[in-house]
Amino acid sequence: MVKSSKKQVTKFVIDCAQPVADKVLDVASFEKYLHDRIKVNGKTNNLGDNVTISRDATKLTVSAIDIAFSKRQLKYLSKRYLKKQQLRDYLRVVAKSKNSYELRYFSISAGDEEEEAE
């Protein structure tokens, strides 16, 4: 038997296009926050070669190689970052697809109609 040496790569994308376009969110500080807080084997600052975080203008990509990495942890850390930046009341983290999240604004237009009716 020959074992295959294929590496299992898990990629997650966080799309921050809307807040970045409005200059509400800084992708560089968000990347640093994730870099400092992502846990590997129960320890922070233990990324090594297993987890890489890359960014472009509006997206962050987190790649995990040969380790179990949960999408839920990214959502948790994203929400904590928004809370720390006092943006949690305006932005939410929504699953865009199986391996990506998107930061969206809350839609508050429904509340305006009720106020006009009164």
Residue pairs with C-beta under 8 A, 6 or more apart in sequence:
7 65
7 66
8 65
8 66
9 63
9 64
9 65
10 63
10 64
10 65
10 69
10 99
11 61
11 62
11 63
11 64
11 99
12 61
12 62
12 63
12 64
12 69
12 71
12 74
12 99
12 100
12 101
13 59
13 60
13 61
13 62
13 96
13 99
13 100
13 101
14 30
14 59
14 60
14 61
14 62
14 74
14 78
14 100
14 101
14 102
14 103
15 58
15 59
15 96
15 100
15 101
15 102
15 103
16 25
16 27
16 30
16 58
16 59
16 60
16 103
17 58
17 59
17 102
18 103
18 104
18 105
19 25
19 87
19 91
19 103
19 105
20 27
20 57
20 58
21 58
24 87
24 90
24 91
25 85
25 87
25 91
25 103
27 55
27 57
27 58
27 59
27 60
28 55
30 60
30 78
30 81
31 53
31 55
31 60
33 77
33 81
33 84
34 53
34 60
34 62
34 74
34 77
34 81
35 47
35 53
36 44
36 45
37 44
37 77
37 80
38 44
38 47
38 51
38 53
38 62
38 73
38 77
39 46
39 73
40 46
40 47
40 48
40 50
40 51
40 67
41 67
47 53
49 65
50 64
50 65
50 66
50 67
51 62
51 63
51 64
51 65
51 67
51 69
52 62
52 63
52 65
53 60
53 61
53 62
53 63
54 60
54 61
54 63
55 61
62 69
62 74
71 95
71 99
71 101
74 101
75 93
75 95
75 101
78 93
78 101
78 103
79 88
79 93
82 88
82 91
82 93
82 103
89 106
90 105
90 106
91 103
91 104
91 105
91 106
92 103
92 104
92 105
92 106
93 101
93 102
93 103
94 101
94 102
94 103
94 104
95 101
95 102
96 102
